[in-house]
Amino acid sequence: MYQLLSGLSLIEVSSFVASPTAGLYCAQMGAEVIRVDQIGGGLDYDRYQLTTEGRSLSWENLNRAKKSVALDMRTAKGRELVQELAAKTGQLITNVPEKSFLNHAALKAAREDIITARIMGWGDGRQAMDFTVNAASGYPLMTGPAEWDADTAPPVNQLLPAWDFICGAYTAFALLAALRHRDMTGEGSELRIPLGDVAIGTVANSGAMAEMLYRGSDRERLGNAIWGAFGRDFMSRDGKRFMVAALTSKQWAGLVEAFDIAPQVAAIEAAHNVEFAQSDHNRFTHRDELFAVFQGVADTLDYDVMAERLARAGTTFERYRTMHEAANDRVLVDDNPLFGQSPKNPSGFRYPAPGPFANMPQRERGAPHSAPYLGADSEEILAERLGLGTGAIGKLIDEGVVATSDADTLGTRS
Amino acid sequence: MYQLLSGLSLIEVSSFVASPTAGLYCAQMGAEVIRVDQIGGGLDYDRYQLTTEGRSLSWENLNRAKKSVALDMRTAKGRELVQELAAKTGQLITNVPEKSFLNHAALKAAREDIITARIMGWGDGRQAMDFTVNAASGYPLMTGPAEWDADTAPPVNQLLPAWDFICGAYTAFALLAALRHRDMTGEGSELRIPLGDVAIGTVANSGAMAEMLYRGSDRERLGNAIWGAFGRDFMSRDGKRFMVAALTSKQWAGLVEAFDIAPQVAAIEAAHNVEFAQSDHNRFTHRDELFAVFQGVADTLDYDVMAERLARAGTTFERYRTMHEAANDRVLVDDNPLFGQSPKNPSGFRYPAPGPFANMPQRERGAPHSAPYLGADSEEILAERLGLGTGAIGKLIDEGVVATSDADTLGTRS
């Protein structure tokens, strides 16, 4: 953890992926992120993968370095405590609907300059999730093998909940932008970030929407080939699959060298009266002939030989790994300073845990933190943030409004 | 555009997707983002889709609301001007390698408290792109139809450059975190954000890495079914494909109502002695039997009827659209306040353009801005930021170190 956000406290009332991610990034940069959950866990507390004891490996990775307060938000008192916490800290990340006790106006009444960052489904209020905004985006019907018939090909969902992760990072950015504005002007902000707008807005930002409108039709299905440049997956003699890509003249020259195909490439250039060295466009247009030449060489070489040649020529390539392989990869994980051995996960399972994506050579990264047990910080936060005494907190616990650490109970809801 | 970042200026020396996205998000929040490019355009200036005149629809969407300075960075004077601009503004977003004239130490020598945010390939310095880190992540070998044989199934690349977009948003976040730290302490920061770490770190943050290590093997291929919960694509009688998902008890109840399948669901519950209302786990475990019941109903209904029932029951669902359909969708685009008619794109092509993803009900969103012509702001920025006079700038133009707007030339490089 770096301490760039040291001194910043925020409340997170959150579930699933996007909203917890926004809090995670802030926590990994040194902010005090206080996640408030329903006693026994919110909607995401038992998301797969579960350990045999019922602890969610999803939850314990999306909530590292945070503090946890557990309240019964079905009671008026519990809801009041969350509102007070948000007002005291001054900033809230949430995916709870605007039509709830955490609506911006209610919080603003308690603190004029509050900042709320609220992740929504669609901008018009309809529910949405990563899976459903993805269906609307157009990507699933462009994904999959090039040889599939365009009229009957099924949609292929991306497995990465990409919209959630983009939305989470953007929300952390927008929150800091609003903080900067408040530092300058004293004004609070209400930010609403619809997951659906992140999706369709990204289609537009990438240029793909303009492309569809300009062409007046969909893009042809390309399988794993890169749109508008040279790149695809190939298979080595020993059956290893790898991706190569060339977006620059230098990268292209490296590929021609590594595959040792200068004469074949020259022959294709001559046949079509084009040159490939300087032109993404030409390399893309004649990709099928080029792909055949590349695969022809790959057919004759084992991957280790191929990889050595690709690395020596300074190309951009990567072997496809299964995720289990990736998780056990020395270079990707064990020797990567992004990861440290995580301390005391709630699950009791030990495995490498990541710190912040940003690497700051002049600062100490420190070890990654674990997620809290649910409610582990309830007493501390209520005392420090709201000034409640031991007696008052004890009473709230006795009444069932507040719960303390669930370390000795299973993570599943009753 | 909102003005949360009003008063902030930054230099962007950038290409492709991740790095321009970081600048885009800042520009859409009111920062002055000065993109500096090689005269004639950098490596990404002619990325697909190109118009018939050679203007890139990718470039003009990833660079909205920015200013453009065109310099010959192959000359010492051109490089010096970029270094001076970075030192004057105090912050730089780039994906230029650390081993270049834009290395942090050189810039810090010119300005002690400078902040640089540098997007890299892999953390250890090897080249990488979205396509190659994706191959390493494990996702492509989990993607595609469930019925594919695990031993021979090809990788399926996601078409969305998701790692680039996550990395871009994260970089914008990290830059603002460093700005906040400088505001508090006066200290600058060097941030390096490896695209590869964004990918493998996200695999870890999602819990999927812990899942692989806990299970000791890969996850089974699920096609479009949601991992650990209920959801999949179905097809209506009239051949429309749609995604439905239920992650909560309420959403599940809505689906059972919309599909009118309470008796069939009860029969499956009785046969296995389980209940579905409260358990993602049970709904996932028995998904195949449930999917058959759902598809059986979908077989009998046209999509419009199905959608009306799904909406009335408050479920989360979405029809798959092609991207061309999405781009022409009234609800997604034309009636969506995220979009405005874009003014004067460099391509001359007019189409809806998005503003910032965040919606701020209390502030004026304003119309989206267009991207600049390359070099359109060279003279203004050199005069205002570096205090150069008309004569000095004219001399730099005559020498070919500086270029002005390419409005009257094609966007392609010579």
HADDOCK unambig.tbl for C-alpha pairs under 7 A between the chains (distance, minus, plus):
assign (segid A and resid 4 and name CA) (segid B and resid 177 and name CA) 5.82 0.50 0.50
assign (segid A and resid 4 and name CA) (segid B and resid 178 and name CA) 5.94 0.50 0.50
assign (segid A and resid 4 and name CA) (segid B and resid 181 and name CA) 5.13 0.50 0.50
assign (segid A and resid 5 and name CA) (segid B and resid 177 and name CA) 6.15 0.50 0.50
assign (segid A and resid 5 and name CA) (segid B and resid 181 and name CA) 6.57 0.50 0.50
assign (segid A and resid 43 and name CA) (segid B and resid 248 and name CA) 6.82 0.50 0.50
assign (segid A and resid 47 and name CA) (segid B and resid 228 and name CA) 6.85 0.50 0.50
assign (segid A and resid 48 and name CA) (segid B and resid 228 and name CA) 5.23 0.50 0.50
assign (segid A and resid 49 and name CA) (segid B and resid 211 and name CA) 5.77 0.50 0.50
assign (segid A and resid 57 and name CA) (segid B and resid 207 and name CA) 5.26 0.50 0.50
assign (segid A and resid 57 and name CA) (segid B and resid 210 and name CA) 6.39 0.50 0.50
assign (segid A and resid 57 and name CA) (segid B and resid 211 and name CA) 6.64 0.50 0.50
assign (segid A and resid 58 and name CA) (segid B and resid 206 and name CA) 5.75 0.50 0.50
assign (segid A and resid 58 and name CA) (segid B and resid 207 and name CA) 4.11 0.50 0.50
assign (segid A and resid 61 and name CA) (segid B and resid 205 and name CA) 5.01 0.50 0.50
assign (segid A and resid 61 and name CA) (segid B and resid 206 and name CA) 6.39 0.50 0.50
assign (segid A and resid 61 and name CA) (segid B and resid 207 and name CA) 5.42 0.50 0.50
assign (segid A and resid 62 and name CA) (segid B and resid 205 and name CA) 5.44 0.50 0.50
assign (segid A and resid 62 and name CA) (segid B and resid 206 and name CA) 6.28 0.50 0.50
assign (segid A and resid 127 and name CA) (segid B and resid 316 and name CA) 5.66 0.50 0.50
assign (segid A and resid 128 and name CA) (segid B and resid 316 and name CA) 5.79 0.50 0.50
assign (segid A and resid 132 and name CA) (segid B and resid 243 and name CA) 6.09 0.50 0.50
assign (segid A and resid 132 and name CA) (segid B and resid 317 and name CA) 5.85 0.50 0.50
assign (segid A and resid 132 and name CA) (segid B and resid 318 and name CA) 5.16 0.50 0.50
assign (segid A and resid 135 and name CA) (segid B and resid 243 and name CA) 6.73 0.50 0.50
assign (segid A and resid 135 and name CA) (segid B and resid 318 and name CA) 6.23 0.50 0.50
assign (segid A and resid 135 and name CA) (segid B and resid 319 and name CA) 6.29 0.50 0.50
assign (segid A and resid 135 and name CA) (segid B and resid 320 and name CA) 4.49 0.50 0.50
assign (segid A and resid 135 and name CA) (segid B and resid 321 and name CA) 6.54 0.50 0.50
assign (segid A and resid 136 and name CA) (segid B and resid 318 and name CA) 6.46 0.50 0.50
assign (segid A and resid 136 and name CA) (segid B and resid 319 and name CA) 6.33 0.50 0.50
assign (segid A and resid 136 and name CA) (segid B and resid 320 and name CA) 5.33 0.50 0.50
assign (segid A and resid 136 and name CA) (segid B and resid 321 and name CA) 5.32 0.50 0.50
assign (segid A and resid 136 and name CA) (segid B and resid 326 and name CA) 6.54 0.50 0.50
assign (segid A and resid 137 and name CA) (segid B and resid 321 and name CA) 6.85 0.50 0.50
assign (segid A and resid 137 and name CA) (segid B and resid 323 and name CA) 6.25 0.50 0.50
assign (segid A and resid 137 and name CA) (segid B and resid 326 and name CA) 6.24 0.50 0.50
assign (segid A and resid 138 and name CA) (segid B and resid 320 and name CA) 6.96 0.50 0.50
assign (segid A and resid 138 and name CA) (segid B and resid 321 and name CA) 5.23 0.50 0.50
assign (segid A and resid 138 and name CA) (segid B and resid 322 and name CA) 4.44 0.50 0.50
assign (segid A and resid 138 and name CA) (segid B and resid 323 and name CA) 3.83 0.50 0.50
assign (segid A and resid 138 and name CA) (segid B and resid 326 and name CA) 6.31 0.50 0.50
assign (segid A and resid 139 and name CA) (segid B and resid 159 and name CA) 6.52 0.50 0.50
assign (segid A and resid 139 and name CA) (segid B and resid 160 and name CA) 6.86 0.50 0.50
assign (segid A and resid 139 and name CA) (segid B and resid 323 and name CA) 6.72 0.50 0.50
assign (segid A and resid 141 and name CA) (segid B and resid 322 and name CA) 5.82 0.50 0.50
assign (segid A and resid 143 and name CA) (segid B and resid 158 and name CA) 6.61 0.50 0.50
assign (segid A and resid 143 and name CA) (segid B and resid 159 and name CA) 6.36 0.50 0.50
assign (segid A and resid 144 and name CA) (segid B and resid 144 and name CA) 6.92 0.50 0.50
assign (segid A and resid 144 and name CA) (segid B and resid 156 and name CA) 5.96 0.50 0.50
assign (segid A and resid 156 and name CA) (segid B and resid 144 and name CA) 5.97 0.50 0.50
assign (segid A and resid 156 and name CA) (segid B and resid 224 and name CA) 6.48 0.50 0.50
assign (segid A and resid 157 and name CA) (segid B and resid 224 and name CA) 5.56 0.50 0.50
assign (segid A and resid 158 and name CA) (segid B and resid 143 and name CA) 6.61 0.50 0.50
assign (segid A and resid 158 and name CA) (segid B and resid 158 and name CA) 5.73 0.50 0.50
assign (segid A and resid 159 and name CA) (segid B and resid 139 and name CA) 6.51 0.50 0.50
assign (segid A and resid 159 and name CA) (segid B and resid 143 and name CA) 6.35 0.50 0.50
assign (segid A and resid 160 and name CA) (segid B and resid 139 and name CA) 6.86 0.50 0.50
assign (segid A and resid 162 and name CA) (segid B and resid 162 and name CA) 5.81 0.50 0.50
assign (segid A and resid 165 and name CA) (segid B and resid 166 and name CA) 6.37 0.50 0.50
assign (segid A and resid 166 and name CA) (segid B and resid 165 and name CA) 6.38 0.50 0.50
assign (segid A and resid 166 and name CA) (segid B and resid 166 and name CA) 4.74 0.50 0.50
assign (segid A and resid 166 and name CA) (segid B and resid 169 and name CA) 6.63 0.50 0.50
assign (segid A and resid 169 and name CA) (segid B and resid 166 and name CA) 6.64 0.50 0.50
assign (segid A and resid 169 and name CA) (segid B and resid 169 and name CA) 5.39 0.50 0.50
assign (segid A and resid 169 and name CA) (segid B and resid 170 and name CA) 5.24 0.50 0.50
assign (segid A and resid 169 and name CA) (segid B and resid 173 and name CA) 6.99 0.50 0.50
assign (segid A and resid 170 and name CA) (segid B and resid 169 and name CA) 5.22 0.50 0.50
assign (segid A and resid 172 and name CA) (segid B and resid 173 and name CA) 6.13 0.50 0.50
assign (segid A and resid 173 and name CA) (segid B and resid 169 and name CA) 6.99 0.50 0.50
assign (segid A and resid 173 and name CA) (segid B and resid 172 and name CA) 6.13 0.50 0.50
assign (segid A and resid 173 and name CA) (segid B and resid 173 and name CA) 4.07 0.50 0.50
assign (segid A and resid 176 and name CA) (segid B and resid 176 and name CA) 6.25 0.50 0.50
assign (segid A and resid 177 and name CA) (segid B and resid 4 and name CA) 5.82 0.50 0.50
assign (segid A and resid 177 and name CA) (segid B and resid 5 and name CA) 6.15 0.50 0.50
assign (segid A and resid 178 and name CA) (segid B and resid 4 and name CA) 5.93 0.50 0.50
assign (segid A and resid 181 and name CA) (segid B and resid 4 and name CA) 5.12 0.50 0.50
assign (segid A and resid 181 and name CA) (segid B and resid 5 and name CA) 6.55 0.50 0.50
assign (segid A and resid 190 and name CA) (segid B and resid 360 and name CA) 5.64 0.50 0.50
assign (segid A and resid 190 and name CA) (segid B and resid 361 and name CA) 6.92 0.50 0.50
assign (segid A and resid 191 and name CA) (segid B and resid 358 and name CA) 5.88 0.50 0.50
assign (segid A and resid 191 and name CA) (segid B and resid 359 and name CA) 5.79 0.50 0.50
assign (segid A and resid 191 and name CA) (segid B and resid 360 and name CA) 5.03 0.50 0.50
assign (segid A and resid 192 and name CA) (segid B and resid 358 and name CA) 5.44 0.50 0.50
assign (segid A and resid 192 and name CA) (segid B and resid 359 and name CA) 4.97 0.50 0.50
assign (segid A and resid 192 and name CA) (segid B and resid 360 and name CA) 6.24 0.50 0.50
assign (segid A and resid 193 and name CA) (segid B and resid 357 and name CA) 6.01 0.50 0.50
assign (segid A and resid 193 and name CA) (segid B and resid 358 and name CA) 4.58 0.50 0.50
assign (segid A and resid 193 and name CA) (segid B and resid 359 and name CA) 6.17 0.50 0.50
assign (segid A and resid 197 and name CA) (segid B and resid 338 and name CA) 6.90 0.50 0.50
assign (segid A and resid 197 and name CA) (segid B and resid 357 and name CA) 5.94 0.50 0.50
assign (segid A and resid 198 and name CA) (segid B and resid 357 and name CA) 5.74 0.50 0.50
assign (segid A and resid 201 and name CA) (segid B and resid 354 and name CA) 5.88 0.50 0.50
assign (segid A and resid 201 and name CA) (segid B and resid 357 and name CA) 6.90 0.50 0.50
assign (segid A and resid 204 and name CA) (segid B and resid 353 and name CA) 6.89 0.50 0.50
assign (segid A and resid 204 and name CA) (segid B and resid 354 and name CA) 6.76 0.50 0.50
assign (segid A and resid 205 and name CA) (segid B and resid 61 and name CA) 5.03 0.50 0.50
assign (segid A and resid 205 and name CA) (segid B and resid 62 and name CA) 5.43 0.50 0.50
assign (segid A and resid 206 and name CA) (segid B and resid 58 and name CA) 5.75 0.50 0.50
assign (segid A and resid 206 and name CA) (segid B and resid 61 and name CA) 6.40 0.50 0.50
assign (segid A and resid 206 and name CA) (segid B and resid 62 and name CA) 6.28 0.50 0.50
assign (segid A and resid 207 and name CA) (segid B and resid 57 and name CA) 5.28 0.50 0.50
assign (segid A and resid 207 and name CA) (segid B and resid 58 and name CA) 4.12 0.50 0.50
assign (segid A and resid 207 and name CA) (segid B and resid 61 and name CA) 5.44 0.50 0.50
assign (segid A and resid 209 and name CA) (segid B and resid 327 and name CA) 5.47 0.50 0.50
assign (segid A and resid 210 and name CA) (segid B and resid 57 and name CA) 6.38 0.50 0.50
assign (segid A and resid 210 and name CA) (segid B and resid 351 and name CA) 6.75 0.50 0.50
assign (segid A and resid 211 and name CA) (segid B and resid 49 and name CA) 5.76 0.50 0.50
assign (segid A and resid 211 and name CA) (segid B and resid 57 and name CA) 6.64 0.50 0.50
assign (segid A and resid 212 and name CA) (segid B and resid 324 and name CA) 5.18 0.50 0.50
assign (segid A and resid 212 and name CA) (segid B and resid 327 and name CA) 6.82 0.50 0.50
assign (segid A and resid 213 and name CA) (segid B and resid 324 and name CA) 6.98 0.50 0.50
assign (segid A and resid 213 and name CA) (segid B and resid 327 and name CA) 6.83 0.50 0.50
assign (segid A and resid 217 and name CA) (segid B and resid 324 and name CA) 5.72 0.50 0.50
assign (segid A and resid 218 and name CA) (segid B and resid 322 and name CA) 6.95 0.50 0.50
assign (segid A and resid 218 and name CA) (segid B and resid 323 and name CA) 6.34 0.50 0.50
assign (segid A and resid 218 and name CA) (segid B and resid 324 and name CA) 5.07 0.50 0.50
assign (segid A and resid 224 and name CA) (segid B and resid 156 and name CA) 6.48 0.50 0.50
assign (segid A and resid 224 and name CA) (segid B and resid 157 and name CA) 5.56 0.50 0.50
assign (segid A and resid 228 and name CA) (segid B and resid 47 and name CA) 6.87 0.50 0.50
assign (segid A and resid 228 and name CA) (segid B and resid 48 and name CA) 5.25 0.50 0.50
assign (segid A and resid 243 and name CA) (segid B and resid 132 and name CA) 6.06 0.50 0.50
assign (segid A and resid 243 and name CA) (segid B and resid 135 and name CA) 6.71 0.50 0.50
assign (segid A and resid 248 and name CA) (segid B and resid 43 and name CA) 6.80 0.50 0.50
assign (segid A and resid 316 and name CA) (segid B and resid 127 and name CA) 5.65 0.50 0.50
assign (segid A and resid 316 and name CA) (segid B and resid 128 and name CA) 5.80 0.50 0.50
assign (segid A and resid 317 and name CA) (segid B and resid 132 and name CA) 5.85 0.50 0.50
assign (segid A and resid 318 and name CA) (segid B and resid 132 and name CA) 5.14 0.50 0.50
assign (segid A and resid 318 and name CA) (segid B and resid 135 and name CA) 6.22 0.50 0.50
assign (segid A and resid 318 and name CA) (segid B and resid 136 and name CA) 6.45 0.50 0.50
assign (segid A and resid 319 and name CA) (segid B and resid 135 and name CA) 6.29 0.50 0.50
assign (segid A and resid 319 and name CA) (segid B and resid 136 and name CA) 6.33 0.50 0.50
assign (segid A and resid 320 and name CA) (segid B and resid 135 and name CA) 4.49 0.50 0.50
assign (segid A and resid 320 and name CA) (segid B and resid 136 and name CA) 5.34 0.50 0.50
assign (segid A and resid 320 and name CA) (segid B and resid 138 and name CA) 6.96 0.50 0.50
assign (segid A and resid 321 and name CA) (segid B and resid 135 and name CA) 6.53 0.50 0.50
assign (segid A and resid 321 and name CA) (segid B and resid 136 and name CA) 5.32 0.50 0.50
assign (segid A and resid 321 and name CA) (segid B and resid 137 and name CA) 6.84 0.50 0.50
assign (segid A and resid 321 and name CA) (segid B and resid 138 and name CA) 5.22 0.50 0.50
assign (segid A and resid 322 and name CA) (segid B and resid 138 and name CA) 4.44 0.50 0.50
assign (segid A and resid 322 and name CA) (segid B and resid 141 and name CA) 5.82 0.50 0.50
assign (segid A and resid 322 and name CA) (segid B and resid 218 and name CA) 6.95 0.50 0.50
assign (segid A and resid 323 and name CA) (segid B and resid 137 and name CA) 6.23 0.50 0.50
assign (segid A and resid 323 and name CA) (segid B and resid 138 and name CA) 3.82 0.50 0.50
assign (segid A and resid 323 and name CA) (segid B and resid 139 and name CA) 6.71 0.50 0.50
assign (segid A and resid 323 and name CA) (segid B and resid 218 and name CA) 6.33 0.50 0.50
assign (segid A and resid 324 and name CA) (segid B and resid 212 and name CA) 5.18 0.50 0.50
assign (segid A and resid 324 and name CA) (segid B and resid 213 and name CA) 6.97 0.50 0.50
assign (segid A and resid 324 and name CA) (segid B and resid 217 and name CA) 5.72 0.50 0.50
assign (segid A and resid 324 and name CA) (segid B and resid 218 and name CA) 5.09 0.50 0.50
assign (segid A and resid 326 and name CA) (segid B and resid 136 and name CA) 6.54 0.50 0.50
assign (segid A and resid 326 and name CA) (segid B and resid 137 and name CA) 6.24 0.50 0.50
assign (segid A and resid 326 and name CA) (segid B and resid 138 and name CA) 6.31 0.50 0.50
assign (segid A and resid 327 and name CA) (segid B and resid 209 and name CA) 5.46 0.50 0.50
assign (segid A and resid 327 and name CA) (segid B and resid 212 and name CA) 6.80 0.50 0.50
assign (segid A and resid 327 and name CA) (segid B and resid 213 and name CA) 6.82 0.50 0.50
assign (segid A and resid 338 and name CA) (segid B and resid 197 and name CA) 6.91 0.50 0.50
assign (segid A and resid 351 and name CA) (segid B and resid 210 and name CA) 6.75 0.50 0.50
assign (segid A and resid 353 and name CA) (segid B and resid 204 and name CA) 6.88 0.50 0.50
assign (segid A and resid 354 and name CA) (segid B and resid 201 and name CA) 5.87 0.50 0.50
assign (segid A and resid 354 and name CA) (segid B and resid 204 and name CA) 6.76 0.50 0.50
assign (segid A and resid 357 and name CA) (segid B and resid 193 and name CA) 6.02 0.50 0.50
assign (segid A and resid 357 and name CA) (segid B and resid 197 and name CA) 5.93 0.50 0.50
assign (segid A and resid 357 and name CA) (segid B and resid 198 and name CA) 5.75 0.50 0.50
assign (segid A and resid 357 and name CA) (segid B and resid 201 and name CA) 6.90 0.50 0.50
assign (segid A and resid 358 and name CA) (segid B and resid 191 and name CA) 5.87 0.50 0.50
assign (segid A and resid 358 and name CA) (segid B and resid 192 and name CA) 5.44 0.50 0.50
assign (segid A and resid 358 and name CA) (segid B and resid 193 and name CA) 4.58 0.50 0.50
assign (segid A and resid 359 and name CA) (segid B and resid 191 and name CA) 5.79 0.50 0.50
assign (segid A and resid 359 and name CA) (segid B and resid 192 and name CA) 4.98 0.50 0.50
assign (segid A and resid 359 and name CA) (segid B and resid 193 and name CA) 6.18 0.50 0.50
assign (segid A and resid 360 and name CA) (segid B and resid 190 and name CA) 5.64 0.50 0.50
assign (segid A and resid 360 and name CA) (segid B and resid 191 and name CA) 5.04 0.50 0.50
assign (segid A and resid 360 and name CA) (segid B and resid 192 and name CA) 6.26 0.50 0.50
assign (segid A and resid 361 and name CA) (segid B and resid 190 and name CA) 6.93 0.50 0.50
